[in-house]
Every structure is written in C-alpha cells, then in structure tokens.
Amino acid sequence: MRALAIACLSLLCASAQAQDLAVRAERLHTVAGPVITDGVVLIRAGKIAAVGPADQVRVPDGVRVWKTKLATPGLIDAHSVIGLAGYLNQPHDQDQLDKNGPIQPELRAIDAYNPREKLVEWVRDFGITTVHTGHGPGALISGQTMIVKTRGQTVEESVLVPYAMLACTLGAESRGAKSPGTAGKQLAMLREALLSANEFRTKLEDPDPAKRPGRDLRKEAWVEVLARRVPLLVTAHRHQDLIAALRLAREFNLRVILDGAGEVYQVLDEVRAAGVFVIAHPPMARFAGELENASRSTPLRMLEAGIPFAFQSGHEDYVPKTRVVLYEAAIASAYGLGSEQALRAITIDAAKLLGIEQRVGSLEVGKDGDLALYDGDLFEYTSHCVGTVIEGKIVFEGLR
C-alpha cells in the first residue's frame, strides 16, 4: 500500500508540473518504428498526444514548438548509484554502501536518495530522463534499488518504483577478511537467508492471525524476491559466479538480472537458456580485477545470441562517480553493435528490463512525454544535448 501511495503521489506531482509542448526534429527517432524525417511529437498534459511527420501532426495555437536537429525518447540508465553516491566523493554524500554487515536487504533506496544531487542534474543534461539507482555493489546484499525520473526536489516527486530490485554482489568485491570469505560461503549465506525468509513467508500466510509473526524488515524484503515481485540484481563478472547466480535462481525460483557480467560471453548458452536479462558493464570501464577478461564486443555477442540487455553508467570509486550511458552506448555501437541497437539498449530495451515499458522507452501515443534533443548525430562525439524534456516539462535547455 505504501509503494502504491508513493507512486500515486509521484503521478500527481508530475501532472501538476506538466505542460503542453511540441518538439519538431529534422530526424525523429521514435524507436517504435522507422526514423521520421521532419517529425513532430506533441505532448499534452505530460503525455504524448501525437507523433508523426510534421505535415500530419496539428499543433494547437499557443503551444510552443521546439525545433531541433535530432530527437529521441528520453534515455534510460539501467543501473547507477547516483542520488546515493554524490559528486563530492566525501563520506557525507556516499550512501550507496553500508559496510557494517554482509546482508542488509532492509536498506531502502528511497530513504537515501537525494534528488538534488549534482550528479542527477549532470546526467539529466545529457538527455537521461530515467535512472535505476540505489544501493550499489560491494556487499553480498547491499540493499534495495529504485527507479526515478531525473526531476523533482523530493524523492516523492522523482520516484517511479520505490522498490525495484534487491542488490546482490558475487565475487571478490563482496568478500572480506571476515564472512563471507569464499565463494562457497557467499552462496551458503544467501541460501540460509532465503530459506529463513521462506519460512517467514509461510507463517505470514497462516489462516490464524495469532500465529502470524511480527514485523521483520529483512525477511519482508526477501519475501518480495521469493514471490517474484522483485528481481534479485546480481552483480558478478566471473563466469563461475554468473553460473552460480543462475543456479540459485533455479533452486528458489527467483527472477534474476545479471549485472556487469564481464565474462558473460563465456556462458552465452547458459544465460540464454535461463531467459534472464543482462545489464552490461560500461564498455569504457577499466578492464582490471574482476573485469580483466571483459570485452567491448560483448554487447554484439549478446545480441547475436538473443540475450536481452541494456547499458548502465555503473559506479566509479573516483570522481565524478558516474559515467554517461549515452557515451557507453556509443562505444558499443562502434564495436559492432550499430547505432540502432545501441539506442534501443538505452531506451526501449532498458525500459523492458526494468518493467516500465508501458510508460517510457519509445515515442508513442499515451506514453510519458520524455524526450532528449541533440544538435547532431546521437553517437557523434562532437554532438551536444541541447534539451531534455520530462513529461512535457523542460528540465534542461542549453548546450551540454
């Protein structure tokens, strides 16, 4: 009920801010169909009311017409920690990882997200309108994630999905001198937590209210995963850790999304057979440590294997703390993926992975009026973002 209330409040806030606007682009990438030459998107009350060639879309008198070289759906970052990680890179603005325990599923992203963080503004000014963010890699279970629009002064104004995924990390990044110190211990601890939560879930369903257990925030978070309402987001790079995540998913009938997946090209058949989504590591990430065997051609190989994927900005330990998915997709495009598929991986495919494709990811009637405007080819380094629109509201206008 609380999640529903937050989502409804977000919609009300967005509606109050919405405005009518028409965007006319020399090249309009709807993603839902072919590129439209001299195309128009008409936004009314925050939603797309019409889209098509300029000579077929009537723009009402008094509605601003914003002309640009190129327009796309608002870009989507499939995994980030912005809003929890801050650009100052100081302890007071680093809330993405609590190191006081290996398993903390009760940590909610909405309690830590700062919509006024400069990094949110930074990525928005490159055309990114939707971000999946929250607790980051580094602990076996670091906490919950959320999906937000890059707008608003409060979390209630920003949030789309308050509890999107439960963040898990396998491999060296979540091991330490103390437990878990090995791969076997990592999986044993996860199984123990899942079994305990499953017992709790069974007791919650007891027909006798007197026999039902009291509140347990940790187990309640796990119940959402066991019920398949929330995916387990597994950050892992080594092929054996990716296989271990798939094994755990089969054992407990979990929805798993693989994150990073530096060596996924070694287990393409297994990942395809499991039917899971992959959030690919940033192509420009430093190929060291767990990512030492990564490849910039991995997105192309996943495409050829029929594995659905999207791009992310990820998390950097150094300033400025975040990448820009626009540039990451551009690199993958140059390494064989191609511009059309690269655009899909930061729009509609990312929306499908996050389960929000009914609202964002393409320019279609009825969807949110989220657009990114550019003064040249999307993946050309010399092009600039000249505007960002979220639900009909201009949130950036200038030159980035």
C-alpha positions in Angstrom: 0.0 0.0 0.0 2.8 2.4 0.8 4.5 1.7 -2.5 1.2 2.4 -4.3 0.7 5.6 -2.4 4.2 6.9 -3.3 3.7 6.0 -7.0 0.3 7.8 -7.0 1.8 10.9 -5.3 4.6 10.9 -7.9 2.0 10.9 -10.7 0.1 13.7 -9.1 3.2 15.8 -8.8 4.2 15.1 -12.4 0.7 16.0 -13.6 0.9 19.3 -11.7 4.2 20.2 -13.4 3.3 19.0 -17.0 2.9 21.5 -19.8 1.9 21.3 -23.5 4.8 21.2 -25.9 5.7 20.2 -29.4 9.1 19.1 -30.5 9.9 19.2 -34.2 13.1 17.4 -35.2 14.8 17.0 -38.6 15.3 13.4 -37.6 12.9 11.9 -35.1 13.9 8.5 -33.6 10.7 7.1 -32.1 12.3 3.7 -31.5 8.8 2.3 -32.1 9.3 2.5 -35.9 11.5 3.9 -38.6 13.2 7.3 -38.2 10.9 10.1 -39.2 12.3 12.9 -41.3 10.9 16.2 -40.2 8.9 14.7 -37.4 6.8 16.1 -34.6 6.0 14.9 -31.1 3.0 16.7 -29.4 2.8 16.5 -25.6 -0.4 17.3 -23.8 -0.7 17.2 -20.0 2.6 15.3 -19.8 1.7 12.5 -22.2 2.4 12.1 -25.9 -0.7 13.0 -27.7 0.5 12.7 -31.3 3.7 11.7 -33.1 4.4 11.6 -36.9 5.6 13.7 -39.9 5.2 17.4 -39.4 2.6 17.7 -42.2 0.4 15.1 -40.4 0.5 16.4 -36.8 -1.5 19.5 -36.0 0.0 21.6 -33.3 -2.7 23.7 -31.4 -2.3 27.5 -31.4 -0.3 28.8 -28.4 1.7 25.6 -28.0 5.5 26.1 -28.1 7.2 24.4 -31.0 10.8 23.5 -30.1 12.9 22.8 -33.2 16.0 20.7 -33.1 18.2 18.6 -35.4 17.5 15.2 -33.7 15.2 13.9 -31.0 15.0 10.6 -29.2 13.0 9.2 -26.3 14.4 10.2 -23.0 17.4 8.0 -22.3 17.3 5.3 -19.6 20.3 4.4 -17.3 19.6 0.7 -16.4 21.8 0.8 -13.3 23.5 3.5 -11.3 24.1 4.7 -7.8 23.6 8.5 -8.4 21.5 10.2 -5.8 23.0 7.9 -3.2 26.6 8.5 -4.4 27.5 12.2 -4.6 29.9 14.1 -6.8 31.9 15.4 -3.8 33.1 11.8 -3.1 33.2 12.5 0.6 31.8 10.3 3.4 28.8 12.6 3.9 27.5 12.0 0.3 28.3 8.3 -0.1 25.2 6.4 1.0 25.3 3.6 -1.7 27.1 1.1 0.5 26.9 0.3 4.2 29.8 -1.8 5.2 28.5 -2.8 8.7 27.1 -6.1 7.6 27.2 -8.5 4.6 23.5 -8.9 4.2 21.2 -5.9 4.7 18.1 -6.2 2.5 16.1 -3.9 4.7 18.0 -0.8 3.5 15.6 1.2 1.3 16.9 3.4 -1.6 14.1 5.9 -1.1 15.4 6.7 2.4 18.8 7.6 1.0 18.1 9.1 -2.4 18.9 12.8 -2.9 17.1 14.2 -5.9 19.1 17.5 -5.7 22.4 15.7 -6.0 24.6 17.4 -8.7 25.1 14.0 -10.4 21.4 13.7 -11.1 21.5 17.1 -12.8 24.6 16.2 -14.7 23.2 13.1 -16.4 19.9 14.7 -17.0 21.6 17.4 -19.0 22.8 14.7 -21.4 19.3 13.6 -22.1 18.9 10.9 -19.4 15.4 11.1 -18.0 15.0 7.8 -16.1 17.5 6.0 -13.8 17.5 2.7 -12.0 19.6 3.6 -8.9 20.1 2.6 -5.3 22.4 0.6 -3.1 25.5 -0.4 -5.1 27.9 -3.4 -5.4 30.3 -4.2 -2.6 28.3 -6.3 -0.2 26.6 -9.7 -0.5 23.3 -8.0 -0.1 23.7 -4.2 0.0 20.1 -3.1 -0.1 17.2 -2.1 -2.3 17.2 -0.2 -5.6 14.6 2.2 -7.0 13.6 3.7 -10.4 13.4 7.5 -10.7 12.9 10.3 -13.1 15.7 12.8 -13.1 13.5 15.6 -11.9 11.9 16.9 -8.7 13.1 18.4 -5.4 11.9 15.5 -3.2 12.0 11.7 -3.6 8.2 11.6 -3.9 8.4 13.8 -7.0 11.1 11.6 -8.5 10.1 8.1 -7.8 8.5 5.7 -10.3 9.2 2.4 -8.5 10.3 2.6 -4.8 11.5 -1.0 -4.5 12.8 -2.1 -7.9 15.4 -4.8 -7.1 17.4 -6.3 -4.3 21.1 -5.7 -4.9 23.5 -8.7 -4.6 27.2 -9.0 -5.3 29.1 -12.2 -6.0 32.8 -12.5 -6.4 35.8 -10.8 -4.9 34.1 -7.4 -4.4 31.9 -8.7 -1.7 34.4 -11.0 0.0 36.5 -9.9 3.0 38.7 -11.0 5.8 35.5 -12.0 7.7 32.4 -13.8 6.4 31.9 -14.3 3.5 35.5 -15.1 2.7 34.9 -17.6 -0.1 32.5 -18.2 -3.0 31.1 -21.2 -1.2 30.3 -19.1 1.9 28.6 -16.4 -0.2 26.1 -18.9 -1.7 25.6 -20.6 1.6 24.7 -17.3 3.3 22.3 -16.4 0.5 20.6 -19.9 0.8 20.3 -19.5 4.5 18.7 -16.1 4.2 16.3 -17.3 1.5 15.3 -20.4 3.5 14.6 -18.3 6.6 12.6 -15.8 4.6 10.6 -18.6 3.0 9.7 -19.9 6.5 8.6 -16.4 7.4 6.5 -16.2 4.3 4.7 -19.4 5.1 3.9 -18.2 8.6 2.6 -14.9 7.2 0.0 -17.0 5.3 -1.2 -18.9 8.3 -5.1 -18.6 8.4 -4.9 -18.0 12.2 -3.8 -14.3 12.7 -2.5 -15.2 16.2 0.1 -17.5 14.7 1.5 -14.9 12.2 4.9 -13.5 13.0 5.6 -9.8 13.8 7.3 -7.4 11.5 10.8 -8.3 10.2 12.1 -5.8 7.8 14.9 -8.0 6.5 12.6 -11.0 5.8 9.9 -8.8 4.4 12.3 -7.6 1.7 13.3 -11.1 0.9 9.6 -12.2 0.6 9.2 -9.8 -2.3 12.0 -11.6 -4.1 10.7 -15.0 -3.2 7.3 -14.0 -4.6 9.0 -12.9 -7.8 7.6 -9.4 -7.5 11.1 -8.0 -7.2 14.2 -9.4 -9.1 17.5 -10.2 -7.4 20.0 -8.0 -9.1 23.3 -10.0 -9.1 26.5 -8.0 -9.8 29.0 -10.6 -11.0 31.7 -10.8 -13.6 33.5 -14.1 -13.4 31.8 -16.9 -15.4 31.6 -19.2 -12.4 29.8 -16.5 -10.4 27.3 -15.9 -13.2 26.6 -19.7 -13.3 26.2 -19.7 -9.5 23.6 -16.9 -9.8 21.6 -18.9 -12.3 21.8 -22.0 -10.1 20.5 -20.0 -7.1 17.6 -18.7 -9.3 16.6 -22.2 -10.3 16.8 -23.5 -6.8 14.5 -20.8 -5.3 12.5 -19.9 -8.5 13.8 -16.3 -8.4 13.8 -13.6 -11.0 17.4 -12.8 -11.5 19.0 -10.0 -13.5 22.7 -10.2 -14.2 24.7 -7.0 -13.7 28.1 -6.3 -15.1 28.7 -9.8 -16.4 32.2 -9.2 -17.7 32.7 -12.8 -18.8 29.1 -13.5 -20.0 30.4 -14.2 -23.5 31.9 -17.5 -22.0 28.4 -18.7 -20.8 26.1 -17.4 -23.5 24.2 -20.7 -24.0 23.5 -21.0 -20.2 22.3 -17.4 -19.9 20.1 -17.6 -22.9 18.6 -20.9 -21.7 17.8 -19.2 -18.3 15.9 -16.4 -20.0 17.5 -13.7 -17.9 18.2 -10.1 -18.7 21.7 -8.7 -18.5 22.8 -5.1 -17.6 26.1 -4.9 -19.4 29.1 -3.4 -17.8 30.0 0.1 -19.2 32.1 -0.6 -22.3 34.6 2.1 -21.2 35.1 0.6 -17.7 38.6 -0.2 -16.7 39.3 -3.8 -17.6 41.1 -4.8 -14.4 40.4 -7.0 -11.4 37.1 -8.9 -11.8 36.7 -7.2 -15.2 40.2 -8.2 -16.5 38.6 -10.5 -19.1 35.9 -8.1 -20.3 35.4 -7.3 -23.9 33.8 -4.3 -25.7 32.3 -6.6 -28.2 30.2 -8.4 -25.6 27.0 -6.5 -26.4 27.2 -7.5 -30.0 27.7 -11.2 -29.0 24.7 -11.0 -26.6 22.6 -9.5 -29.4 23.7 -12.4 -31.8 22.9 -14.9 -29.0 19.4 -13.5 -28.4 20.1 -12.3 -24.9 18.2 -9.1 -23.9 20.5 -6.4 -22.4 20.7 -2.8 -21.6 23.5 -0.3 -20.7 24.4 1.3 -17.4 26.6 4.0 -16.0 27.6 1.8 -13.2 29.6 3.1 -10.2 33.1 4.5 -10.1 35.2 4.9 -6.9 36.7 8.1 -8.3 35.3 11.5 -9.2 33.0 12.2 -11.0 31.5 8.9 -9.6 29.3 8.2 -12.7 29.5 7.6 -16.4 27.1 8.7 -19.0 25.2 5.9 -20.8 25.0 7.9 -24.0 28.8 7.6 -24.4 28.9 4.0 -23.2 26.3 3.0 -25.9 28.3 5.0 -28.5 31.4 2.8 -27.8 29.4 -0.4 -28.1 28.0 0.9 -31.3 31.5 1.4 -32.7 32.4 -2.1 -31.6 29.9 -3.7 -33.9 26.6 -3.2 -32.2 25.4 -0.5 -34.5 23.6 2.8 -33.7 20.1 1.4 -33.9 20.7 -1.4 -31.4 22.8 0.9 -29.2 19.9 3.4 -29.0 17.5 0.6 -28.2 19.7 -0.5 -25.3 19.4 2.9 -23.6 15.7 3.3 -24.4 13.1 0.6 -25.0 15.2 -2.4 -24.1 16.2 -0.7 -20.9 12.6 0.0 -20.2 11.6 -3.6 -20.8 14.4 -4.8 -18.5 13.1 -2.5 -15.7 9.4 -3.4 -16.4 8.4 0.2 -17.2 8.0 0.0 -21.0 4.3 1.0 -20.8 5.4 4.4 -19.7 8.8 5.2 -21.2 11.4 3.9 -23.7 9.8 5.0 -27.0 7.8 7.8 -28.5 4.3 6.5 -28.8 0.9 8.0 -28.1 -0.1 7.6 -24.4 3.5 7.3 -23.1 5.2 9.9 -20.9 6.4 12.9 -22.8 10.1 12.3 -22.1 12.5 13.4 -24.9 16.2 14.1 -25.5 17.2 16.7 -28.1 20.5 16.9 -29.8 22.3 19.2 -32.4 23.8 16.3 -34.4 24.1 12.6 -34.7 23.4 10.9 -31.3 26.6 8.9 -31.1 28.9 11.5 -32.7 31.3 12.8 -30.1 31.0 16.4 -31.3 27.2 16.4 -30.9 25.6 18.1 -27.9 22.5 17.6 -25.9 20.5 20.8 -26.3 17.4 19.9 -24.3 15.8 17.4 -22.0 12.0 17.1 -21.5 10.3 15.0 -18.8 6.6 14.6 -19.1 6.2 17.8 -21.1 8.3 19.9 -18.7 11.6 21.3 -20.0 14.2 20.4 -17.4 17.2 21.4 -19.4 17.7 23.8 -22.3 21.1 24.9 -23.3 24.2 23.1 -24.6 25.8 20.1 -23.0 
